[in-house]
Amino acid sequence: MHSKALFRQACYSGIRLGVFIYLSVLAANYLNGRNFSDYFSKTLIKVHAEAKIGIDSNELSRLLIDKKYAELQQLLDRNYRIYALAITDCLSEAENCNGQRILFATNPRLIWEKPIRVEELVNYPYFLLRRPSSSILQLLERKEGEASGAGEIIGRVYSISTIPTFGEDYRSWLRDPFRENELWRRYLETMAVCLLGGVSVWLIVELFLKIRRIEQRNARQRENELIKDADTYFRQLEEKVGQIEEQERRSARQFEAYIARIKELEQKLRNVDEYREIAETIIKELEDEKAHQSVIFRDQLEKTNQEKQRLQGEVEKYRKASGKEKEEASRALANAITFQTGNPLEQRVMSAILNTPKFQRGDWRAVNNFDVSVGRGGSRFIDCIVITRECLIVLEVKNYFGSIEAEGDPENSGWLCRDGNRVVAVTSDWGENPYHQVHEYAMSLLNLVKRRLSQLPVYGVVVFPDITDISRLEGRIGKFYRITTVDRLIAVLEQIEAEARRDNAFTKRPSPEQVENLIRGKKV
């Protein structure tokens, strides 16, 4: 398919080249016609007007009678300009002289490839050659008037134009274009310049068309990529909806099983008031928890459906847009599918940041999945970096439900998640606990910042889901680290920004966009 397209483009290019060459030849022919006209009208005609024929008829008659043929031939050749001369043996004064023969003529080598033929002499002007009279007779003849035509006719002198037509001269040049001739050299130069100009214009047109094809191909690729990304995100949202609905059903079945077992115990302990009150309390707590979980699931499902509708709307706008609107719709669609990576909790954190007024005004920027390894061997990808004018904030998202507690000191011991009788360790990619991980990532980012721009403080925040209980942990570890939940995240980010602003009140800071470009290694 690709080879067919290339062959078709090559054919079109060849056709365009042929058209330009054809137009160039037409232009050269027109200009050469002007060259021909100028050459003969302004040069050779002027020479002829100045010289004219310049031959004395009496001298021709004398040389012819005295049979000085060599001198006669020299005289004819010497007076050749753009008219050739021919002497015939016609002795009649009649205009048409049949049977006459050419006695002498201008040397054929001096004539423009157009030999003199006797049958064509009737088309050219002539004057009569008469036998010269004595001087006394000449005086008498002059007194009587030259109209008498005294003197015996001994021949005729024809004046023959040797100027070819433009078509004849052009065909002769085409047969031998490199022949040494002033006019033909002009023909060759004009044709070469026109052909060169035509090929140059063709090259410019081909270059413009190639650039246009590249732009159209890039636009199509970008459109396909956007549509592909949008379709992928649609599938992710549909999968997310299915997962949330499945979690809701599983949770409902689990709570129903618990309630059924407790009701069974209640039935067995019906006559024991103390156990009945305990059972009712447990049932109420479980039902409340079930309702709370159901609200959370419904909220997540509603937000996911809203995101699907928003994305679908952007895709429809992009498909219907044209011209300048296409570029704006492309940017809107790209923004709609940006940051939609990671697990649902990470997406929820990113969505909360993107929906803040500060992000929409450009006062905040968010970067996800950023590698801060800076050449240490291996990768260290941060879940999210919030960039403000005052500081950088590293976010580490931990998806644990229940109650979070430390085995000892929160800074230097492991963290546990208790969910009823179930206890699991809160894992981290670095160190003993999430604080160690976010601390290591913040230090790596700080080293990267020091290498690429002026000093800028770096903070770290560990983020848990809304329903996670973090009351057993300290909300703040040292000056630069926090522990919070998603519903409190924006308030914590604003507090950190205000604190950094107070600590660096008189320091000039780059814009968030400049900071992002610098940490990515781009030139500002």
C-alpha positions as a printed Julia matrix, in Angstrom:
524×3 Matrix{Float64}:
   0.0     0.0     0.0
   2.82    2.36    0.9
   4.7     1.55   -2.32
   1.55    2.27   -4.37
   1.22    5.68   -2.7
   4.88    6.45   -3.44
   4.43    5.38   -7.07
   1.32    7.58   -7.4
   3.17   10.57   -5.9
   6.09    9.98   -8.28
   3.68    9.91  -11.25
   2.03   13.16  -10.17
   5.45   14.72   -9.65
   6.54   13.65  -13.15
   3.36   15.1   -14.66
   3.94   18.4   -12.88
   7.56   18.44  -14.11
   6.35   17.84  -17.67
   3.86   20.72  -17.39
   6.52   23.1   -16.07
   8.97   22.08  -18.82
   6.23   22.55  -21.44
   5.43   26.03  -20.11
   9.16   26.85  -19.98
   9.58   25.82  -23.65
   6.59   27.97  -24.63
   8.08   30.94  -22.8
  11.47   30.34  -24.43
   9.87   30.14  -27.89
   8.08   33.43  -27.29
  11.24   35.15  -26.06
  13.31   33.73  -28.93
  10.73   35.14  -31.34
  11.39   38.52  -29.78
  15.14   37.91  -30.07
  14.73   37.1   -33.77
  12.66   40.24  -34.39
  15.06   42.46  -32.46
  18.1    41.0   -34.18
  16.88   41.54  -37.73
  14.89   44.73  -37.24
  17.43   46.58  -35.1
  20.74   45.27  -36.39
  20.75   43.86  -39.9
  18.04   46.17  -41.23
  19.99   49.17  -39.93
  23.13   47.99  -41.71
  21.19   47.55  -44.92
  19.6    51.0   -44.57
  23.01   52.56  -44.23
  24.74   50.64  -46.99
  21.83   49.81  -49.35
  23.09   48.29  -52.56
  25.84   50.75  -53.37
  26.61   49.33  -56.83
  26.87   51.47  -59.99
  24.9    49.81  -62.83
  27.31   51.22  -65.4
  30.21   49.57  -63.61
  28.35   46.24  -63.64
  27.6    46.67  -67.34
  31.22   47.53  -68.12
  32.58   44.53  -66.24
  30.03   42.27  -67.92
  30.85   43.58  -71.44
  34.6    43.45  -70.79
  34.19   39.89  -69.5
  36.0    40.72  -66.27
  34.09   38.05  -64.48
  36.4    37.74  -61.47
  36.11   41.44  -60.66
  32.34   41.2   -61.24
  32.04   38.32  -58.74
  34.13   40.19  -56.17
  31.87   43.23  -56.56
  28.75   41.12  -55.99
  30.23   39.41  -52.92
  31.63   42.63  -51.5
  28.24   44.35  -51.56
  26.38   41.42  -49.88
  24.57   42.43  -46.7
  21.25   40.75  -46.08
  20.34   40.9   -49.72
  22.03   38.71  -52.34
  22.5    39.88  -55.95
  21.92   37.86  -59.1
  22.63   38.87  -62.72
  20.56   37.17  -65.43
  20.76   37.18  -69.25
  17.21   38.6   -69.67
  17.19   41.22  -72.52
  13.5    42.15  -72.26
  11.89   45.04  -70.43
   8.84   42.91  -69.69
   8.36   42.21  -65.98
   8.15   38.47  -66.48
  11.11   37.13  -68.36
  10.7    33.47  -69.17
  13.68   31.34  -69.94
  16.25   33.66  -68.37
  19.39   32.14  -66.82
  21.48   33.29  -63.9
  24.87   34.41  -65.12
  26.4    35.6   -61.86
  25.23   35.6   -58.25
  26.51   36.3   -54.75
  28.64   33.42  -53.47
  26.23   30.77  -52.05
  28.51   30.31  -49.0
  27.63   33.87  -47.89
  23.9    33.28  -48.08
  21.78   32.02  -45.08
  21.3    28.43  -46.26
  18.86   29.6   -48.92
  20.12   29.04  -52.44
  19.03   31.35  -55.28
  16.68   29.63  -57.75
  15.8    31.15  -61.13
  12.07   30.28  -60.9
  11.79   32.37  -57.73
  13.36   35.54  -59.22
   9.94   36.78  -60.33
   9.2    37.48  -56.63
  12.13   39.88  -56.17
  12.79   43.47  -57.37
  15.33   44.15  -60.14
  16.92   46.87  -62.31
  18.09   46.64  -65.94
  21.67   46.65  -67.1
  22.21   48.67  -70.31
  25.18   49.01  -72.56
  26.98   52.29  -71.72
  26.9    55.07  -74.43
  29.57   57.67  -75.28
  29.77   60.76  -73.17
  28.18   63.0   -75.91
  25.31   60.55  -76.31
  24.85   60.43  -72.55
  24.5    64.24  -72.45
  21.91   64.11  -75.22
  20.06   61.35  -73.47
  20.0    63.36  -70.25
  18.56   66.32  -72.09
  15.9    64.17  -73.7
  15.09   62.57  -70.37
  15.92   59.23  -68.88
  12.37   58.03  -69.44
  13.29   57.23  -73.01
  15.3    54.24  -71.72
  18.14   54.66  -74.27
  20.85   52.04  -74.29
  20.84   48.37  -75.22
  19.67   45.99  -72.45
  22.35   43.45  -71.62
  20.85   41.87  -68.49
  19.05   42.26  -65.18
  20.24   42.58  -61.56
  17.88   41.04  -58.98
  18.0    41.98  -55.27
  17.1    38.83  -53.26
  16.28   38.89  -49.52
  18.05   36.09  -47.64
  16.33   36.74  -44.29
  14.62   33.48  -43.17
  11.3    33.38  -41.31
  11.43   32.79  -37.56
  10.08   29.26  -38.01
  12.72   28.38  -40.61
  15.53   29.89  -38.53
  14.27   28.16  -35.34
  14.09   24.75  -37.01
  17.61   25.23  -38.34
  18.81   26.09  -34.81
  17.1    23.02  -33.33
  18.97   20.8   -35.79
  22.31   22.26  -34.62
  21.75   24.2   -31.35
  25.46   24.63  -30.5
  26.53   26.13  -33.83
  28.61   29.33  -33.58
  26.05   32.01  -34.41
  25.21   35.15  -32.43
  21.43   34.81  -32.79
  21.45   31.07  -32.19
  23.57   31.59  -29.09
  20.79   33.86  -27.79
  18.28   31.12  -28.59
  20.3    28.6   -26.55
  20.8    30.95  -23.58
  17.1    31.87  -23.48
  16.01   28.22  -23.66
  18.48   27.21  -20.92
  17.34   30.03  -18.6
  13.65   29.2   -19.11
  14.2    25.48  -18.52
  16.27   26.2   -15.42
  13.56   28.56  -14.13
  10.85   25.97  -14.82
  12.77   23.22  -13.0
  13.46   25.59  -10.09
   9.77   26.47   -9.78
   8.94   22.76   -9.96
  11.41   22.0    -7.16
   9.89   24.76   -4.99
   6.37   23.47   -5.65
   7.44   19.88   -4.87
   9.09   21.03   -1.63
   5.93   22.89   -0.6
   3.75   19.87   -1.44
   6.06   17.54    0.48
   5.94   19.79    3.57
   2.16   19.91    3.23
   1.97   16.08    2.98
   4.18   15.72    6.08
   1.95   18.13    8.03
  -1.18   16.26    6.96
   0.4    12.89    7.84
   1.44   14.18   11.28
  -2.05   15.58   11.84
  -3.59   12.22   10.93
  -1.17   10.39   13.23
  -1.98   12.78   16.07
  -5.7    12.31   15.46
  -5.33    8.52   15.45
  -3.28    8.64   18.65
  -5.86   10.84   20.39
  -8.72    8.59   19.33
  -6.74    5.53   20.41
  -5.94    7.07   23.81
  -9.57    8.07   24.24
 -10.75    4.53   23.42
  -8.22    3.1    25.87
  -9.41    5.42   28.59
 -13.02    4.51   27.83
 -12.16    0.86   28.35
 -10.35    1.71   31.59
 -13.38    3.62   32.86
 -15.7     0.75   31.93
 -13.41   -1.7    33.72
 -13.32    0.63   36.72
 -17.14    0.78   36.79
 -17.26   -3.01   36.71
 -14.69   -3.27   39.5
 -16.58   -0.8    41.72
 -19.89   -2.57   41.12
 -18.26   -5.93   41.86
 -16.69   -4.58   45.06
 -20.06   -3.2    46.12
 -21.79   -6.53   45.48
 -19.04   -8.47   47.29
 -19.17   -6.08   50.25
 -22.93   -6.32   50.38
 -22.8   -10.12   50.34
 -20.18  -10.11   53.09
 -22.19   -7.76   55.31
 -25.33   -9.79   54.67
 -23.5   -12.94   55.71
 -22.31  -11.27   58.9
 -25.77   -9.98   59.69
 -27.28  -13.41   58.98
 -24.83  -15.08   61.35
 -25.45  -12.5    64.06
 -29.2   -12.83   63.64
 -28.72  -16.57   64.01
 -26.82  -15.98   67.23
 -29.48  -13.53   68.31
 -32.08  -16.22   67.73
 -30.12  -18.61   69.9
 -29.55  -16.01   72.61
 -33.02  -14.55   72.46
 -33.66  -15.06   76.18
 -30.33  -13.46   77.2
 -30.82   -9.66   77.3
 -27.14   -8.83   77.53
 -26.23  -10.78   74.41
 -29.23   -9.31   72.6
 -28.04   -5.76   73.23
 -24.54   -6.67   72.09
 -25.91   -8.24   68.93
 -28.09   -5.24   68.17
 -25.14   -2.91   68.62
 -22.94   -4.98   66.31
 -25.73   -5.22   63.73
 -26.26   -1.46   63.82
 -22.52   -0.79   63.42
 -22.27   -3.21   60.5
 -25.34   -1.75   58.82
 -23.93    1.76   59.26
 -20.6     0.62   57.87
 -22.37   -1.05   54.97
 -24.29    2.15   54.24
 -21.05    4.16   54.46
 -19.27    1.79   52.07
 -22.25    1.91   49.72
 -22.12    5.72   49.68
 -18.4     5.61   48.89
 -18.91    3.11   46.09
 -21.8     5.13   44.66
 -19.74    8.28   44.82
 -16.85    6.62   43.0
 -19.25    5.17   40.43
 -20.88    8.56   39.86
 -17.52   10.28   39.44
 -16.36    7.59   37.01
 -19.54    7.94   34.94
 -19.12   11.72   34.92
 -15.54   11.27   33.73
 -16.77    8.95   30.97
 -19.37   11.49   29.86
 -16.82   14.31   29.92
 -14.34   12.28   27.88
 -17.05   11.26   25.41
 -18.03   14.91   25.0
 -14.41   15.93   24.3
 -14.06   13.12   21.74
 -17.25   14.25   19.95
 -16.03   17.87   19.94
 -12.69   16.75   18.51
 -14.29   14.68   15.76
 -16.64   17.53   14.74
 -14.02   20.29   14.96
 -12.29   21.67   11.84
  -9.68   24.29   11.03
  -8.44   26.27   14.01
 -11.05   24.63   16.24
  -9.34   21.28   15.57
  -6.15   22.35   17.34
  -8.06   23.66   20.4
 -10.2    20.5    20.53
  -7.01   18.42   20.26
  -5.51   20.17   23.29
  -8.76   19.73   25.25
  -8.9    16.02   24.44
  -5.23   15.59   25.33
  -5.87   17.29   28.7
  -8.91   15.08   29.27
  -6.87   11.89   28.93
  -3.76   13.21   30.69
  -2.88   11.79   34.11
  -5.35    8.93   33.72
  -2.88    6.28   34.8
  -2.26    4.29   37.96
  -4.78    2.68   40.29
  -8.18    4.26   41.07
  -6.91    5.89   44.26
  -3.99    7.53   42.42
  -6.41    8.71   39.76
  -8.68   10.15   42.44
  -5.74   12.03   44.0
  -4.76   13.4    40.59
  -8.36   14.37   39.82
  -8.64   16.25   43.12
  -5.5    18.26   42.24
  -6.58   18.95   38.65
  -9.97   20.27   39.76
  -8.5    22.89   42.11
  -8.73   26.56   41.03
  -4.97   26.94   41.53
  -4.22   24.2    39.01
  -6.69   25.59   36.49
  -5.13   29.09   36.85
  -1.64   27.65   36.34
  -0.47   28.37   39.92
   0.0    24.62   40.44
   1.27   21.93   38.1
   1.13   18.17   38.6
   3.58   15.56   37.28
   2.93   11.84   37.74
   5.19    8.79   37.3
   8.38   10.89   37.4
  11.75    9.1    37.76
  14.11   10.79   40.25
  16.84    8.14   40.21
  19.3    10.71   38.64
  21.7     8.05   37.45
  21.89    5.92   40.62
  21.1     2.75   38.73
  17.46    1.63   38.65
  14.3     3.67   38.62
  12.45    5.57   41.34
   9.08    6.64   40.07
   7.1     9.13   42.17
   3.3     8.74   42.17
   2.83   12.49   41.82
   4.75   15.78   42.2
   2.81   18.99   42.89
   4.8    22.02   41.66
   4.05   25.47   43.09
   5.95   28.73   42.88
   7.06   28.24   46.49
   8.01   24.55   46.68
   7.75   21.01   45.29
   5.59   18.41   47.06
   6.15   14.64   46.6
   2.98   12.53   47.02
   3.11    8.8    47.85
  -0.33    7.15   47.63
  -1.03    4.05   49.78
  -4.28    2.16   49.16
  -4.97    0.61   52.61
  -8.37    0.49   54.35
  -8.66    0.22   58.1
  -6.65    1.72   60.95
  -2.98    2.61   60.4
  -0.58    2.38   63.34
   3.18    2.14   63.89
   4.86   -0.77   65.62
   7.0     1.76   67.48
   8.33    5.16   66.51
   6.47    6.23   63.27
   9.76    7.41   61.78
  11.84    4.27   62.28
   9.47    1.3    62.62
   7.11   -0.59   60.41
   3.5     0.48   59.86
   0.5    -1.87   60.21
  -3.05   -1.73   58.84
  -5.73   -3.25   61.16
  -9.09   -4.15   59.63
 -11.02   -5.97   62.35
  -9.03   -9.07   63.25
  -6.98   -8.8    60.08
  -3.55   -7.14   60.34
  -1.27   -6.51   57.33
   1.99   -4.62   56.98
   1.95   -1.34   55.05
   4.59   -1.99   52.4
   6.95    0.53   50.83
   9.33    0.43   47.89
  12.12    1.89   50.02
  12.93    1.61   53.72
  10.85    0.36   56.62
   7.69    2.37   56.01
   6.05    4.87   53.61
   7.76    7.75   55.42
  11.18    6.32   54.48
  10.0     5.95   50.89
   8.65    9.48   50.52
  11.73   10.85   52.33
  14.08    9.06   49.88
  12.11   10.3    46.88
  12.06   13.87   48.24
  15.84   13.82   48.77
  16.4    12.47   45.24
  14.17   15.21   43.81
  15.99   17.83   45.92
  19.35   16.68   44.47
  17.88   16.94   40.99
  16.59   20.44   41.75
  19.99   21.57   43.03
  21.63   20.37   39.83
  19.24   22.18   37.45
  17.98   25.34   39.16
  18.28   27.44   42.3
  17.41   26.12   45.76
  13.72   25.19   46.08
  12.29   23.36   49.16
  10.89   19.84   48.68
   8.14   18.41   50.93
   6.64   14.91   51.16
   3.11   13.69   51.86
   1.84   10.12   52.42
  -1.81    9.89   51.26
  -4.35    7.23   52.37
  -8.03    6.73   51.31
 -10.78    8.81   52.92
 -12.12    6.05   55.18
  -8.68    5.05   56.48
  -8.11    5.89   60.16
  -4.71    7.6    60.61
  -5.42    9.0    64.07
  -2.87    6.67   65.66
  -0.11    8.23   63.58
   1.2    11.74   63.9
  -0.1    13.93   61.07
   3.28   15.63   60.78
   6.79   14.1    60.81
   9.46   16.74   61.13
   9.23   20.0    59.18
   8.87   18.65   55.67
   6.63   15.54   55.85
   2.9    14.99   56.35
   0.43   12.09   56.6
  -3.14   12.7    55.43
  -6.16   11.28   53.59
  -7.51   12.17   50.16
 -10.34   14.32   51.51
  -7.83   16.47   53.44
  -5.09   16.49   50.77
  -5.83   19.88   49.15
  -5.95   21.64   52.53
  -2.59   20.08   53.48
  -1.05   21.16   50.15
  -2.22   24.74   50.7
  -0.81   24.72   54.25
   2.58   23.52   52.97
   2.59   26.19   50.25
   1.78   28.93   52.8
   4.55   27.7    55.13
   7.1    27.66   52.3
   6.02   31.17   51.3
   6.62   32.45   54.84
  10.06   30.82   55.03
  11.14   32.27   51.68
   9.27   35.58   51.63
  12.0    37.58   49.91
  13.25   34.98   47.43
  12.43   35.27   43.73
  10.94   32.02   42.42
  10.45   30.69   38.87
   6.96   29.86   37.61
   5.61   26.29   38.05
   5.88   25.74   34.27
   9.55   26.78   34.3
  10.24   24.48   37.27
   8.6    21.54   35.45
  10.67   22.19   32.3
  13.87   22.43   34.36
  13.37   19.19   36.3
  12.54   17.47   33.0
  15.81   18.83   31.57
  14.15   21.09   28.99
  15.53   24.49   28.02
  13.45   27.44   29.31
